[in-house]
Amino acid sequence: MTATSLIIAIMACTFALVVLNVVFRYRVLRAYRKLMDEHVTFEGRLLLNQRRLEEEVVPRYPHLRREIMDFHRNLRTSVLLGSALVLLILIFGYVLLRWG
């Protein structure tokens, strides 16, 4: 890869990271707002653990199961995709600095 293509790849990943942030921020905040309107409470440590979320939170709010799981899925997807994009940016940056 040439230096120009690596810079373009870094810029594309950065743009994708910004778009991902905006899209998932909207989705997560919308789901969070629904849960707060219904006064759903749970600890932050349960957010990324689906099994414990289903065992501890969903039984207290069975009528909001779909909203709780949507919130969990959107938050988890956001974290995973964001981490992957940051990792790609770091790898491309390393390659650019090392061999570019």
C-alpha positions in Angstrom: 0.0 0.0 0.0 1.2 3.5 -0.7 1.2 6.3 1.8 -1.6 8.0 0.0 -3.9 5.0 0.1 -3.1 4.5 3.8 -4.0 8.1 4.5 -7.2 7.7 2.6 -8.0 4.5 4.5 -7.3 6.4 7.9 -9.6 9.2 6.8 -12.3 6.8 5.7 -12.2 4.9 9.0 -12.3 8.2 10.9 -15.3 9.3 8.9 -17.0 5.9 9.5 -16.3 6.3 13.2 -18.0 9.7 13.3 -21.0 8.4 11.3 -21.2 5.3 13.6 -21.1 7.6 16.7 -23.9 9.8 15.4 -26.1 6.8 14.3 -25.7 4.7 17.4 -25.9 7.7 19.7 -29.3 8.5 18.3 -30.4 4.8 18.6 -29.0 4.4 22.2 -30.4 7.7 23.5 -33.8 7.0 22.0 -33.9 3.6 23.7 -32.6 5.1 26.9 -35.2 7.8 26.9 -38.0 5.1 26.5 -36.5 3.2 29.4 -36.2 6.3 31.6 -39.8 7.3 30.8 -40.9 3.9 32.2 -38.6 4.3 35.2 -36.5 1.3 34.4 -33.4 1.1 36.6 -30.4 -1.2 36.5 -26.7 -1.1 37.3 -24.2 -0.1 34.7 -22.3 -3.3 35.0 -25.3 -5.2 33.6 -25.3 -3.2 30.3 -22.9 -5.4 28.3 -23.8 -8.7 29.9 -26.9 -10.1 28.2 -27.4 -13.1 30.4 -27.4 -11.2 33.6 -29.6 -8.5 32.1 -32.1 -11.1 31.1 -31.9 -12.7 34.6 -32.0 -9.6 36.7 -33.7 -6.8 34.9 -36.2 -8.3 32.4 -38.1 -10.2 35.1 -38.8 -6.9 36.9 -40.0 -5.3 33.6 -41.3 -8.1 31.4 -43.5 -5.7 29.4 -40.3 -3.8 28.3 -38.2 -6.8 27.3 -37.9 -5.7 23.7 -36.8 -2.1 24.6 -34.3 -3.4 27.2 -32.8 -5.8 24.7 -32.7 -3.2 21.9 -30.9 -0.8 24.2 -28.4 -3.6 25.1 -27.9 -4.7 21.5 -27.4 -1.1 20.2 -24.9 -0.2 23.0 -23.0 -3.4 22.5 -22.8 -3.0 18.7 -21.7 0.6 19.0 -18.9 -0.4 21.3 -17.7 -3.3 19.2 -17.8 -1.5 15.9 -16.2 1.6 17.4 -13.4 -0.5 18.9 -12.8 -2.2 15.5 -12.6 1.1 13.7 -10.2 2.5 16.2 -8.1 -0.6 15.9 -8.0 -0.3 12.1 -7.0 3.4 12.4 -4.2 2.4 14.7 -3.0 -0.4 12.4 -3.1 1.8 9.4 -1.3 4.6 11.3 1.4 2.2 12.5 1.9 0.9 8.9 2.1 4.4 7.6 4.6 5.5 10.2 6.7 2.4 9.9 6.8 1.7 6.2 5.2 4.8 4.6 
